[in-house]
Amino acid sequence: MDYALLMLMSSLTLCLPFPSCSAPSVGFYAGSCPAAEIMVKNTVRSASDLDPTIPGKLLRLLFHDCFVEGCDASILLQGNGTERSDPGNRSVDGFAVIDSAKRLLEIFCPETVSCADILALAARDAVEYTGGPSVQIPTGRRDGRISAAANVRPNIIDTSFTLDEMAKLFSIKGLSVDDLVTLSGGHTIGRSHCSSFNDRFKVDPSGSVTVIDSTLDRQYAIQLTKMCPAGARDDSITVNNDPGTPFTFDNQYYRIVLEHKGLFQSDSALVNDNRTRNKVVEFANSRDGFFENWAVSFLKLSMIGVKTGDEGDIRQSCSMPN
Ligand code: HEM
């Protein structure tokens, strides 16, 4: 579907039942805080210049926020029993960058820009920073008041999920199987802890490697065992999701997945199913094709369950309720 049409439809759908509601729109802060987007972009750029692992963290942070209670910054709230405290979000990071952008925005535009928007913009900018497409997204999301650890694992995809299970959860969020293939391309940047994939192989005391998951390339598994020595379960070691171009947002992920070198079983699942394989091949052959689809799927992701109008708040601090 045409990108502009999709944006128009998302704002109409959000506002139809509420004649007076202020629906998210591109440039929502043009009047109230014209520098909002540039301040977020600059914060992401400075943080990523200092630490190249930041873009991957920000992108995953948005994914985990949007799938639980919608894109409402509920993942940012600190405290016992919040989404952030759940083991399913143990390795999610990037919070400090959002807090830092919020502090800046509170100085120039107090109580105006939502944390949910900052997070969506930051993830968008993280992709652009690493060479991905620059995507215009609506702003005007409001911050949620509910953040419960119990809501995390039923809404987040585990690496052991089958394609059916992934497709089902994506469909509940309004995303298609094509969106699943496209958004999985987010694994072209970022890093993963050994514990997220080392159940796919086993090293016995003599050093011999058994590949438990036959969808993983054996030579790559052997390489991974060297980076993740047996027993490396302390979560101190991370491996690049895309070993070739780990800090560049490109279509390399799809090439890797076709070579059975995707880090997760859920990556391999995309090549082993007729519903998804063609798209993987298409994106492996065309960076532009991937980027065009990314713009549409990312927009859909960033609009899942957004709160508008009188719903939620504009938080003053992203990690604490008002
Ligand atoms: C579809 C099923 C998905 C599964 C099962 C999955 C699973 C995971 C896992 C286990 C990690 C490693 C976490 C760690 O060990 O630190 C990871 C990392 C990552 N994921 Fe996914 N993911 C999925 C989809 C997505 C989507 C849709 C996006 C973005 C649109 C995304 C973006 C990322 C990024 C950027 C990282 C690297 C994070 C970092 O560098 O800290 N993933 N994913």
py3Dmol code that shows the C-alpha trace and the ligand (Angstrom):
import py3Dmol

protein = """\
ATOM      1  CA  MET A   1       0.000   0.000   0.000  1.00  0.00           C
ATOM      2  CA  ASP A   2       1.082   3.526  -0.764  1.00  0.00           C
ATOM      3  CA  TYR A   3       2.968   5.016   2.182  1.00  0.00           C
ATOM      4  CA  ALA A   4       1.159   8.407   2.234  1.00  0.00           C
ATOM      5  CA  LEU A   5      -2.213   6.690   2.019  1.00  0.00           C
ATOM      6  CA  LEU A   6      -1.296   4.428   4.901  1.00  0.00           C
ATOM      7  CA  MET A   7      -0.429   7.430   7.066  1.00  0.00           C
ATOM      8  CA  LEU A   8      -3.655   9.176   6.182  1.00  0.00           C
ATOM      9  CA  MET A   9      -5.630   6.048   6.984  1.00  0.00           C
ATOM     10  CA  SER A  10      -3.910   5.564  10.324  1.00  0.00           C
ATOM     11  CA  SER A  11      -4.782   9.083  11.415  1.00  0.00           C
ATOM     12  CA  LEU A  12      -8.371   8.806  10.195  1.00  0.00           C
ATOM     13  CA  THR A  13      -8.891   5.462  11.887  1.00  0.00           C
ATOM     14  CA  LEU A  14      -7.501   6.776  15.145  1.00  0.00           C
ATOM     15  CA  CYS A  15      -9.752   9.834  15.143  1.00  0.00           C
ATOM     16  CA  LEU A  16     -13.012   8.614  13.643  1.00  0.00           C
ATOM     17  CA  PRO A  17     -14.810   7.928  16.925  1.00  0.00           C
ATOM     18  CA  PHE A  18     -13.549  11.169  18.506  1.00  0.00           C
ATOM     19  CA  PRO A  19     -14.531  14.255  16.499  1.00  0.00           C
ATOM     20  CA  SER A  20     -12.351  16.564  18.595  1.00  0.00           C
ATOM     21  CA  CYS A  21      -9.375  14.290  19.122  1.00  0.00           C
ATOM     22  CA  SER A  22      -5.908  15.373  18.123  1.00  0.00           C
ATOM     23  CA  ALA A  23      -4.773  12.454  16.035  1.00  0.00           C
ATOM     24  CA  PRO A  24      -1.136  11.700  15.437  1.00  0.00           C
ATOM     25  CA  SER A  25       0.108  13.392  12.307  1.00  0.00           C
ATOM     26  CA  VAL A  26       3.410  14.113  10.636  1.00  0.00           C
ATOM     27  CA  GLY A  27       4.785  17.298  12.180  1.00  0.00           C
ATOM     28  CA  PHE A  28       2.422  17.167  15.192  1.00  0.00           C
ATOM     29  CA  TYR A  29       4.851  19.340  17.178  1.00  0.00           C
ATOM     30  CA  ALA A  30       5.401  21.916  14.412  1.00  0.00           C
ATOM     31  CA  GLY A  31       3.536  24.553  16.422  1.00  0.00           C
ATOM     32  CA  SER A  32       4.179  23.472  20.012  1.00  0.00           C
ATOM     33  CA  CYS A  33       7.812  22.368  19.782  1.00  0.00           C
ATOM     34  CA  PRO A  34       9.235  22.858  16.284  1.00  0.00           C
ATOM     35  CA  ALA A  35      12.694  21.532  17.203  1.00  0.00           C
ATOM     36  CA  ALA A  36      11.385  18.317  18.809  1.00  0.00           C
ATOM     37  CA  GLU A  37      12.410  15.949  16.015  1.00  0.00           C
ATOM     38  CA  ILE A  38      15.808  17.529  15.491  1.00  0.00           C
ATOM     39  CA  MET A  39      16.547  17.372  19.222  1.00  0.00           C
ATOM     40  CA  VAL A  40      15.783  13.656  19.273  1.00  0.00           C
ATOM     41  CA  LYS A  41      17.866  13.102  16.146  1.00  0.00           C
ATOM     42  CA  ASN A  42      20.829  14.977  17.593  1.00  0.00           C
ATOM     43  CA  THR A  43      20.611  13.039  20.846  1.00  0.00           C
ATOM     44  CA  VAL A  44      20.580   9.725  18.960  1.00  0.00           C
ATOM     45  CA  ARG A  45      23.487  10.855  16.806  1.00  0.00           C
ATOM     46  CA  SER A  46      25.669  11.964  19.731  1.00  0.00           C
ATOM     47  CA  ALA A  47      24.933   8.820  21.725  1.00  0.00           C
ATOM     48  CA  SER A  48      25.612   6.570  18.718  1.00  0.00           C
ATOM     49  CA  ASP A  49      28.838   8.400  17.854  1.00  0.00           C
ATOM     50  CA  LEU A  50      30.067   7.539  21.347  1.00  0.00           C
ATOM     51  CA  ASP A  51      28.672   4.012  21.427  1.00  0.00           C
ATOM     52  CA  PRO A  52      27.920   2.205  18.143  1.00  0.00           C
ATOM     53  CA  THR A  53      25.742  -0.354  19.929  1.00  0.00           C
ATOM     54  CA  ILE A  54      23.091   2.299  20.638  1.00  0.00           C
ATOM     55  CA  PRO A  55      21.127   2.140  17.345  1.00  0.00           C
ATOM     56  CA  GLY A  56      20.388  -1.590  17.715  1.00  0.00           C
ATOM     57  CA  LYS A  57      19.282  -1.057  21.284  1.00  0.00           C
ATOM     58  CA  LEU A  58      16.893   1.745  20.354  1.00  0.00           C
ATOM     59  CA  LEU A  59      15.299  -0.220  17.540  1.00  0.00           C
ATOM     60  CA  ARG A  60      14.665  -3.254  19.733  1.00  0.00           C
ATOM     61  CA  LEU A  61      13.389  -1.029  22.532  1.00  0.00           C
ATOM     62  CA  LEU A  62      10.641   0.267  20.247  1.00  0.00           C
ATOM     63  CA  PHE A  63       9.708  -3.252  19.111  1.00  0.00           C
ATOM     64  CA  HIS A  64       9.347  -4.425  22.706  1.00  0.00           C
ATOM     65  CA  ASP A  65       7.420  -1.303  23.669  1.00  0.00           C
ATOM     66  CA  CYS A  66       4.919  -1.483  20.804  1.00  0.00           C
ATOM     67  CA  PHE A  67       4.111  -5.179  21.211  1.00  0.00           C
ATOM     68  CA  VAL A  68       3.146  -4.717  24.866  1.00  0.00           C
ATOM     69  CA  GLU A  69       0.281  -2.228  25.473  1.00  0.00           C
ATOM     70  CA  GLY A  70       1.038  -0.473  22.170  1.00  0.00           C
ATOM     71  CA  CYS A  71       3.616   2.192  21.371  1.00  0.00           C
ATOM     72  CA  ASP A  72       3.069   4.129  24.576  1.00  0.00           C
ATOM     73  CA  ALA A  73       6.475   4.132  26.296  1.00  0.00           C
ATOM     74  CA  SER A  74       5.158   1.699  28.928  1.00  0.00           C
ATOM     75  CA  ILE A  75       8.462  -0.168  28.661  1.00  0.00           C
ATOM     76  CA  LEU A  76      10.340   2.867  29.976  1.00  0.00           C
ATOM     77  CA  LEU A  77       8.703   2.974  33.405  1.00  0.00           C
ATOM     78  CA  GLN A  78      10.954   1.792  36.189  1.00  0.00           C
ATOM     79  CA  GLY A  79       9.863  -0.105  39.273  1.00  0.00           C
ATOM     80  CA  ASN A  80       8.866  -3.484  40.632  1.00  0.00           C
ATOM     81  CA  GLY A  81       6.448  -5.330  38.423  1.00  0.00           C
ATOM     82  CA  THR A  82       6.784  -3.020  35.395  1.00  0.00           C
ATOM     83  CA  GLU A  83       7.400  -4.288  31.853  1.00  0.00           C
ATOM     84  CA  ARG A  84      10.987  -3.171  32.156  1.00  0.00           C
ATOM     85  CA  SER A  85      11.521  -5.402  35.193  1.00  0.00           C
ATOM     86  CA  ASP A  86      10.349  -8.560  33.433  1.00  0.00           C
ATOM     87  CA  PRO A  87      12.996 -11.154  32.509  1.00  0.00           C
ATOM     88  CA  GLY A  88      11.634 -11.030  28.937  1.00  0.00           C
ATOM     89  CA  ASN A  89      13.059  -7.509  28.762  1.00  0.00           C
ATOM     90  CA  ARG A  90      16.273  -8.306  30.623  1.00  0.00           C
ATOM     91  CA  SER A  91      18.575  -7.511  27.736  1.00  0.00           C
ATOM     92  CA  VAL A  92      16.566  -4.587  26.356  1.00  0.00           C
ATOM     93  CA  ASP A  93      18.516  -1.359  26.604  1.00  0.00           C
ATOM     94  CA  GLY A  94      18.844   2.189  25.285  1.00  0.00           C
ATOM     95  CA  PHE A  95      16.774   3.752  28.079  1.00  0.00           C
ATOM     96  CA  ALA A  96      19.410   6.356  28.930  1.00  0.00           C
ATOM     97  CA  VAL A  97      19.254   7.835  25.416  1.00  0.00           C
ATOM     98  CA  ILE A  98      15.485   8.327  25.645  1.00  0.00           C
ATOM     99  CA  ASP A  99      15.839   9.848  29.128  1.00  0.00           C
ATOM    100  CA  SER A 100      18.496  12.186  27.856  1.00  0.00           C
ATOM    101  CA  ALA A 101      16.358  13.376  24.895  1.00  0.00           C
ATOM    102  CA  LYS A 102      13.443  13.872  27.269  1.00  0.00           C
ATOM    103  CA  ARG A 103      15.519  15.980  29.672  1.00  0.00           C
ATOM    104  CA  LEU A 104      16.513  18.227  26.776  1.00  0.00           C
ATOM    105  CA  LEU A 105      12.941  18.517  25.525  1.00  0.00           C
ATOM    106  CA  GLU A 106      11.634  19.318  29.010  1.00  0.00           C
ATOM    107  CA  ILE A 107      13.993  22.305  29.088  1.00  0.00           C
ATOM    108  CA  PHE A 108      12.830  23.722  25.746  1.00  0.00           C
ATOM    109  CA  CYS A 109       9.251  22.420  25.523  1.00  0.00           C
ATOM    110  CA  PRO A 110       8.052  21.423  28.988  1.00  0.00           C
ATOM    111  CA  GLU A 111       5.272  18.835  29.237  1.00  0.00           C
ATOM    112  CA  THR A 112       4.778  18.795  25.485  1.00  0.00           C
ATOM    113  CA  VAL A 113       6.540  15.901  23.775  1.00  0.00           C
ATOM    114  CA  SER A 114       5.553  12.367  24.803  1.00  0.00           C
ATOM    115  CA  CYS A 115       8.078   9.698  25.652  1.00  0.00           C
ATOM    116  CA  ALA A 116       6.232   7.413  23.239  1.00  0.00           C
ATOM    117  CA  ASP A 117       7.030   9.831  20.411  1.00  0.00           C
ATOM    118  CA  ILE A 118      10.623  10.243  21.539  1.00  0.00           C
ATOM    119  CA  LEU A 119      11.063   6.459  21.470  1.00  0.00           C
ATOM    120  CA  ALA A 120       9.472   6.066  18.026  1.00  0.00           C
ATOM    121  CA  LEU A 121      11.529   8.935  16.610  1.00  0.00           C
ATOM    122  CA  ALA A 122      14.711   7.624  18.218  1.00  0.00           C
ATOM    123  CA  ALA A 123      14.240   4.161  16.675  1.00  0.00           C
ATOM    124  CA  ARG A 124      13.497   5.777  13.317  1.00  0.00           C
ATOM    125  CA  ASP A 125      16.640   7.908  13.630  1.00  0.00           C
ATOM    126  CA  ALA A 126      18.720   4.910  14.750  1.00  0.00           C
ATOM    127  CA  VAL A 127      17.921   3.165  11.475  1.00  0.00           C
ATOM    128  CA  GLU A 128      18.753   6.279   9.482  1.00  0.00           C
ATOM    129  CA  TYR A 129      21.985   6.775  11.445  1.00  0.00           C
ATOM    130  CA  THR A 130      23.171   3.303  10.426  1.00  0.00           C
ATOM    131  CA  GLY A 131      22.434   3.897   6.743  1.00  0.00           C
ATOM    132  CA  GLY A 132      18.822   2.771   6.584  1.00  0.00           C
ATOM    133  CA  PRO A 133      15.937   4.614   4.975  1.00  0.00           C
ATOM    134  CA  SER A 134      14.724   7.843   6.494  1.00  0.00           C
ATOM    135  CA  VAL A 135      11.062   7.394   7.257  1.00  0.00           C
ATOM    136  CA  GLN A 136       8.533  10.105   8.039  1.00  0.00           C
ATOM    137  CA  ILE A 137       6.353   9.023  10.936  1.00  0.00           C
ATOM    138  CA  PRO A 138       3.370  10.683  12.572  1.00  0.00           C
ATOM    139  CA  THR A 139       3.815  12.015  16.101  1.00  0.00           C
ATOM    140  CA  GLY A 140       1.209  12.769  18.751  1.00  0.00           C
ATOM    141  CA  ARG A 141       1.336   9.468  20.666  1.00  0.00           C
ATOM    142  CA  ARG A 142       0.532   9.736  24.374  1.00  0.00           C
ATOM    143  CA  ASP A 143       2.285   7.937  27.199  1.00  0.00           C
ATOM    144  CA  GLY A 144       0.602   4.953  28.815  1.00  0.00           C
ATOM    145  CA  ARG A 145      -0.092   4.630  32.513  1.00  0.00           C
ATOM    146  CA  ILE A 146      -0.136   0.828  32.598  1.00  0.00           C
ATOM    147  CA  SER A 147       3.107  -1.119  32.643  1.00  0.00           C
ATOM    148  CA  ALA A 148       2.846  -4.679  33.946  1.00  0.00           C
ATOM    149  CA  ALA A 149       5.505  -7.367  33.811  1.00  0.00           C
ATOM    150  CA  ALA A 150       2.762  -9.968  33.404  1.00  0.00           C
ATOM    151  CA  ASN A 151       1.902  -8.481  29.987  1.00  0.00           C
ATOM    152  CA  VAL A 152       5.394  -8.925  28.570  1.00  0.00           C
ATOM    153  CA  ARG A 153       5.903 -12.585  27.797  1.00  0.00           C
ATOM    154  CA  PRO A 154       2.454 -13.264  26.332  1.00  0.00           C
ATOM    155  CA  ASN A 155       3.133 -10.465  23.832  1.00  0.00           C
ATOM    156  CA  ILE A 156       6.787 -10.909  22.963  1.00  0.00           C
ATOM    157  CA  ILE A 157       8.100 -13.415  20.460  1.00  0.00           C
ATOM    158  CA  ASP A 158      10.470 -16.046  21.698  1.00  0.00           C
ATOM    159  CA  THR A 159      13.224 -17.341  19.427  1.00  0.00           C
ATOM    160  CA  SER A 160      11.720 -20.831  19.708  1.00  0.00           C
ATOM    161  CA  PHE A 161       8.428 -19.758  18.096  1.00  0.00           C
ATOM    162  CA  THR A 162       7.314 -21.471  14.914  1.00  0.00           C
ATOM    163  CA  LEU A 163       6.367 -19.364  11.917  1.00  0.00           C
ATOM    164  CA  ASP A 164       2.689 -19.970  12.733  1.00  0.00           C
ATOM    165  CA  GLU A 165       3.192 -18.671  16.265  1.00  0.00           C
ATOM    166  CA  MET A 166       5.061 -15.597  15.049  1.00  0.00           C
ATOM    167  CA  ALA A 167       2.500 -14.900  12.319  1.00  0.00           C
ATOM    168  CA  LYS A 168      -0.322 -15.210  14.858  1.00  0.00           C
ATOM    169  CA  LEU A 169       1.184 -12.706  17.276  1.00  0.00           C
ATOM    170  CA  PHE A 170       2.032 -10.308  14.444  1.00  0.00           C
ATOM    171  CA  SER A 171      -1.515 -10.568  13.145  1.00  0.00           C
ATOM    172  CA  ILE A 172      -2.917  -9.735  16.611  1.00  0.00           C
ATOM    173  CA  LYS A 173      -0.826  -6.551  16.415  1.00  0.00           C
ATOM    174  CA  GLY A 174      -2.175  -5.743  12.942  1.00  0.00           C
ATOM    175  CA  LEU A 175       0.982  -6.864  11.141  1.00  0.00           C
ATOM    176  CA  SER A 176       1.173  -9.315   8.243  1.00  0.00           C
ATOM    177  CA  VAL A 177       3.544 -12.167   7.462  1.00  0.00           C
ATOM    178  CA  ASP A 178       5.290  -9.801   5.014  1.00  0.00           C
ATOM    179  CA  ASP A 179       5.722  -7.304   7.875  1.00  0.00           C
ATOM    180  CA  LEU A 180       7.286 -10.123   9.896  1.00  0.00           C
ATOM    181  CA  VAL A 181       9.873 -10.769   7.183  1.00  0.00           C
ATOM    182  CA  THR A 182      10.514  -7.057   6.718  1.00  0.00           C
ATOM    183  CA  LEU A 183      10.802  -6.109  10.376  1.00  0.00           C
ATOM    184  CA  SER A 184      12.990  -9.130  11.134  1.00  0.00           C
ATOM    185  CA  GLY A 185      15.436  -7.277   8.890  1.00  0.00           C
ATOM    186  CA  GLY A 186      16.046  -5.139  11.999  1.00  0.00           C
ATOM    187  CA  HIS A 187      18.514  -7.917  12.852  1.00  0.00           C
ATOM    188  CA  THR A 188      20.858  -6.389  10.278  1.00  0.00           C
ATOM    189  CA  ILE A 189      22.150  -4.290  13.175  1.00  0.00           C
ATOM    190  CA  GLY A 190      22.664  -4.931  16.856  1.00  0.00           C
ATOM    191  CA  ARG A 191      24.036  -7.614  19.075  1.00  0.00           C
ATOM    192  CA  SER A 192      22.790 -10.660  20.919  1.00  0.00           C
ATOM    193  CA  HIS A 193      23.819 -12.387  24.090  1.00  0.00           C
ATOM    194  CA  CYS A 194      25.122 -15.924  23.733  1.00  0.00           C
ATOM    195  CA  SER A 195      22.308 -17.160  25.947  1.00  0.00           C
ATOM    196  CA  SER A 196      19.818 -16.053  23.269  1.00  0.00           C
ATOM    197  CA  PHE A 197      21.029 -18.656  20.777  1.00  0.00           C
ATOM    198  CA  ASN A 198      23.453 -21.102  22.415  1.00  0.00           C
ATOM    199  CA  ASP A 199      20.751 -23.713  22.806  1.00  0.00           C
ATOM    200  CA  ARG A 200      21.193 -24.324  19.059  1.00  0.00           C
ATOM    201  CA  PHE A 201      24.492 -26.134  19.557  1.00  0.00           C
ATOM    202  CA  LYS A 202      26.416 -28.040  22.192  1.00  0.00           C
ATOM    203  CA  VAL A 203      30.125 -28.407  22.877  1.00  0.00           C
ATOM    204  CA  ASP A 204      31.193 -31.511  24.759  1.00  0.00           C
ATOM    205  CA  PRO A 205      34.208 -31.466  27.115  1.00  0.00           C
ATOM    206  CA  SER A 206      36.485 -32.737  24.319  1.00  0.00           C
ATOM    207  CA  GLY A 207      35.577 -29.643  22.263  1.00  0.00           C
ATOM    208  CA  SER A 208      33.487 -31.437  19.704  1.00  0.00           C
ATOM    209  CA  VAL A 209      30.480 -29.455  18.498  1.00  0.00           C
ATOM    210  CA  THR A 210      27.020 -30.910  18.057  1.00  0.00           C
ATOM    211  CA  VAL A 211      24.608 -28.736  16.125  1.00  0.00           C
ATOM    212  CA  ILE A 212      21.277 -29.362  17.814  1.00  0.00           C
ATOM    213  CA  ASP A 213      19.299 -27.125  15.467  1.00  0.00           C
ATOM    214  CA  SER A 214      19.785 -28.518  11.980  1.00  0.00           C
ATOM    215  CA  THR A 215      18.611 -25.215  10.440  1.00  0.00           C
ATOM    216  CA  LEU A 216      21.890 -23.611  11.575  1.00  0.00           C
ATOM    217  CA  ASP A 217      24.961 -23.828   9.335  1.00  0.00           C
ATOM    218  CA  ARG A 218      27.492 -26.153  10.944  1.00  0.00           C
ATOM    219  CA  GLN A 219      30.598 -24.071  10.196  1.00  0.00           C
ATOM    220  CA  TYR A 220      28.898 -20.974  11.546  1.00  0.00           C
ATOM    221  CA  ALA A 221      27.863 -22.896  14.648  1.00  0.00           C
ATOM    222  CA  ILE A 222      31.506 -23.829  15.212  1.00  0.00           C
ATOM    223  CA  GLN A 223      32.492 -20.168  14.856  1.00  0.00           C
ATOM    224  CA  LEU A 224      29.792 -19.209  17.353  1.00  0.00           C
ATOM    225  CA  THR A 225      31.016 -21.745  19.898  1.00  0.00           C
ATOM    226  CA  LYS A 226      34.387 -19.970  19.818  1.00  0.00           C
ATOM    227  CA  MET A 227      32.739 -16.626  20.533  1.00  0.00           C
ATOM    228  CA  CYS A 228      30.445 -18.165  23.120  1.00  0.00           C
ATOM    229  CA  PRO A 229      32.588 -20.656  25.033  1.00  0.00           C
ATOM    230  CA  ALA A 230      30.735 -23.509  26.695  1.00  0.00           C
ATOM    231  CA  GLY A 231      29.090 -22.287  29.840  1.00  0.00           C
ATOM    232  CA  ALA A 232      29.100 -18.634  28.719  1.00  0.00           C
ATOM    233  CA  ARG A 233      25.750 -18.081  30.301  1.00  0.00           C
ATOM    234  CA  ASP A 234      26.755 -15.088  32.368  1.00  0.00           C
ATOM    235  CA  ASP A 235      25.369 -12.777  29.714  1.00  0.00           C
ATOM    236  CA  SER A 236      28.602 -10.837  29.467  1.00  0.00           C
ATOM    237  CA  ILE A 237      29.347 -11.921  25.905  1.00  0.00           C
ATOM    238  CA  THR A 238      27.524 -10.546  22.881  1.00  0.00           C
ATOM    239  CA  VAL A 239      27.804 -11.422  19.204  1.00  0.00           C
ATOM    240  CA  ASN A 240      26.905  -9.255  16.207  1.00  0.00           C
ATOM    241  CA  ASN A 241      23.574 -10.219  14.658  1.00  0.00           C
ATOM    242  CA  ASP A 242      25.028  -9.513  11.217  1.00  0.00           C
ATOM    243  CA  PRO A 243      28.683 -10.562  11.273  1.00  0.00           C
ATOM    244  CA  GLY A 244      29.540  -8.898   7.930  1.00  0.00           C
ATOM    245  CA  THR A 245      28.189  -5.360   8.347  1.00  0.00           C
ATOM    246  CA  PRO A 246      27.118  -5.190  12.010  1.00  0.00           C
ATOM    247  CA  PHE A 247      26.737  -1.422  12.206  1.00  0.00           C
ATOM    248  CA  THR A 248      25.128  -0.856   8.810  1.00  0.00           C
ATOM    249  CA  PHE A 249      21.428  -1.084   8.185  1.00  0.00           C
ATOM    250  CA  ASP A 250      21.373  -2.943   4.876  1.00  0.00           C
ATOM    251  CA  ASN A 251      19.882  -6.108   3.348  1.00  0.00           C
ATOM    252  CA  GLN A 252      22.754  -8.318   4.460  1.00  0.00           C
ATOM    253  CA  TYR A 253      20.552  -9.986   7.090  1.00  0.00           C
ATOM    254  CA  TYR A 254      18.561 -11.713   4.343  1.00  0.00           C
ATOM    255  CA  ARG A 255      21.698 -13.056   2.679  1.00  0.00           C
ATOM    256  CA  ILE A 256      22.885 -14.440   5.979  1.00  0.00           C
ATOM    257  CA  VAL A 257      19.543 -16.036   6.697  1.00  0.00           C
ATOM    258  CA  LEU A 258      19.580 -17.713   3.275  1.00  0.00           C
ATOM    259  CA  GLU A 259      23.002 -19.132   4.143  1.00  0.00           C
ATOM    260  CA  HIS A 260      21.489 -20.580   7.351  1.00  0.00           C
ATOM    261  CA  LYS A 261      23.558 -18.177   9.428  1.00  0.00           C
ATOM    262  CA  GLY A 262      20.746 -16.298  11.112  1.00  0.00           C
ATOM    263  CA  LEU A 263      21.457 -16.231  14.848  1.00  0.00           C
ATOM    264  CA  PHE A 264      18.028 -17.345  15.983  1.00  0.00           C
ATOM    265  CA  GLN A 265      15.823 -20.263  15.155  1.00  0.00           C
ATOM    266  CA  SER A 266      13.146 -17.635  14.421  1.00  0.00           C
ATOM    267  CA  ASP A 267      15.412 -16.164  11.712  1.00  0.00           C
ATOM    268  CA  SER A 268      15.926 -19.582  10.136  1.00  0.00           C
ATOM    269  CA  ALA A 269      12.169 -20.179  10.226  1.00  0.00           C
ATOM    270  CA  LEU A 270      11.762 -17.431   7.605  1.00  0.00           C
ATOM    271  CA  VAL A 271      13.715 -19.383   4.976  1.00  0.00           C
ATOM    272  CA  ASN A 272      12.181 -22.722   5.731  1.00  0.00           C
ATOM    273  CA  ASP A 273       8.584 -21.767   5.008  1.00  0.00           C
ATOM    274  CA  ASN A 274       6.953 -21.068   1.644  1.00  0.00           C
ATOM    275  CA  ARG A 275       4.982 -18.141   3.073  1.00  0.00           C
ATOM    276  CA  THR A 276       8.154 -16.188   3.796  1.00  0.00           C
ATOM    277  CA  ARG A 277      11.008 -17.578   1.723  1.00  0.00           C
ATOM    278  CA  ASN A 278      10.250 -15.597  -1.436  1.00  0.00           C
ATOM    279  CA  LYS A 279      10.342 -12.305   0.435  1.00  0.00           C
ATOM    280  CA  VAL A 280      13.663 -13.253   2.035  1.00  0.00           C
ATOM    281  CA  VAL A 281      15.088 -13.986  -1.421  1.00  0.00           C
ATOM    282  CA  GLU A 282      13.605 -10.755  -2.819  1.00  0.00           C
ATOM    283  CA  PHE A 283      15.158  -8.638  -0.052  1.00  0.00           C
ATOM    284  CA  ALA A 284      18.478 -10.485  -0.275  1.00  0.00           C
ATOM    285  CA  ASN A 285      18.601  -9.387  -3.914  1.00  0.00           C
ATOM    286  CA  SER A 286      17.343  -5.854  -3.486  1.00  0.00           C
ATOM    287  CA  ARG A 287      18.348  -3.409  -0.809  1.00  0.00           C
ATOM    288  CA  ASP A 288      15.977  -0.833  -2.301  1.00  0.00           C
ATOM    289  CA  GLY A 289      13.095  -3.284  -2.199  1.00  0.00           C
ATOM    290  CA  PHE A 290      13.831  -3.984   1.462  1.00  0.00           C
ATOM    291  CA  PHE A 291      14.044  -0.281   2.273  1.00  0.00           C
ATOM    292  CA  GLU A 292      10.725   0.493   0.551  1.00  0.00           C
ATOM    293  CA  ASN A 293       8.999  -2.255   2.503  1.00  0.00           C
ATOM    294  CA  TRP A 294      10.774  -1.226   5.699  1.00  0.00           C
ATOM    295  CA  ALA A 295       9.317   2.287   5.468  1.00  0.00           C
ATOM    296  CA  VAL A 296       5.789   0.878   5.383  1.00  0.00           C
ATOM    297  CA  SER A 297       6.241  -1.883   7.978  1.00  0.00           C
ATOM    298  CA  PHE A 298       8.157   0.347  10.375  1.00  0.00           C
ATOM    299  CA  LEU A 299       5.381   2.923  10.201  1.00  0.00           C
ATOM    300  CA  LYS A 300       2.831   0.206  11.032  1.00  0.00           C
ATOM    301  CA  LEU A 301       4.985  -1.021  13.922  1.00  0.00           C
ATOM    302  CA  SER A 302       5.371   2.499  15.317  1.00  0.00           C
ATOM    303  CA  MET A 303       1.591   3.046  15.283  1.00  0.00           C
ATOM    304  CA  ILE A 304       0.483  -0.130  17.084  1.00  0.00           C
ATOM    305  CA  GLY A 305      -2.109   0.675  19.741  1.00  0.00           C
ATOM    306  CA  VAL A 306      -1.109   4.328  20.062  1.00  0.00           C
ATOM    307  CA  LYS A 307      -2.897   6.383  22.669  1.00  0.00           C
ATOM    308  CA  THR A 308      -4.340   9.718  21.589  1.00  0.00           C
ATOM    309  CA  GLY A 309      -6.546  12.572  22.748  1.00  0.00           C
ATOM    310  CA  ASP A 310      -7.421  12.250  26.437  1.00  0.00           C
ATOM    311  CA  GLU A 311      -5.797   8.850  26.834  1.00  0.00           C
ATOM    312  CA  GLY A 312      -2.601   8.549  28.870  1.00  0.00           C
ATOM    313  CA  ASP A 313      -0.265  11.419  29.716  1.00  0.00           C
ATOM    314  CA  ILE A 314       2.670  13.425  28.539  1.00  0.00           C
ATOM    315  CA  ARG A 315       5.147  12.190  31.104  1.00  0.00           C
ATOM    316  CA  GLN A 316       7.642  14.634  32.594  1.00  0.00           C
ATOM    317  CA  SER A 317      10.209  11.905  33.086  1.00  0.00           C
ATOM    318  CA  CYS A 318      10.179   8.885  30.797  1.00  0.00           C
ATOM    319  CA  SER A 319      11.100   6.441  33.548  1.00  0.00           C
ATOM    320  CA  MET A 320       8.535   7.632  36.112  1.00  0.00           C
ATOM    321  CA  PRO A 321       4.790   8.194  36.021  1.00  0.00           C
ATOM    322  CA  ASN A 322       3.645  11.802  36.562  1.00  0.00           C
TER     323      ASN A 322
END
"""
ligand_1 = """\
43
HEM
C 10.157 -11.796 14.993
C 10.703 -12.290 16.021
C 11.885 -11.759 16.757
C 12.585 -12.470 17.648
C 12.327 -13.889 18.094
C 13.647 -11.631 18.127
C 14.561 -11.995 19.069
C 15.653 -11.266 19.420
C 16.640 -11.677 20.383
C 16.603 -12.946 21.216
C 17.607 -10.736 20.406
C 18.894 -10.763 21.229
C 18.694 -10.166 22.569
C 19.955 -10.275 23.388
O 20.440 -11.384 23.551
O 20.460 -9.250 23.867
C 17.239 -9.724 19.447
C 17.987 -8.624 19.175
C 17.555 -7.609 18.378
N 16.322 -7.526 17.755
Fe 14.978 -8.981 17.566
N 13.576 -10.433 17.495
C 12.508 -10.447 16.659
C 12.058 -9.402 15.892
C 12.632 -8.165 15.872
C 12.049 -6.998 15.256
C 10.674 -6.977 14.602
C 12.938 -5.992 15.405
C 12.859 -4.551 14.982
C 11.989 -4.067 14.182
C 14.081 -6.529 16.107
C 15.227 -5.826 16.369
C 16.275 -6.341 17.091
C 17.525 -5.627 17.271
C 17.902 -4.298 16.660
C 18.309 -6.427 18.095
C 19.696 -6.084 18.637
C 19.520 -5.455 20.010
C 20.795 -4.899 20.611
O 21.761 -4.679 19.891
O 20.810 -4.695 21.833
N 13.850 -7.827 16.390
N 16.038 -10.072 18.875
"""
view = py3Dmol.view(width=600, height=400)
view.addModel(protein, "pdb")
view.setStyle({"model": 0}, {"cartoon": {"style": "trace"}})
view.addModel(ligand_1, "xyz")
view.setStyle({"model": 1}, {"stick": {}})
view.zoomTo()
view.show()
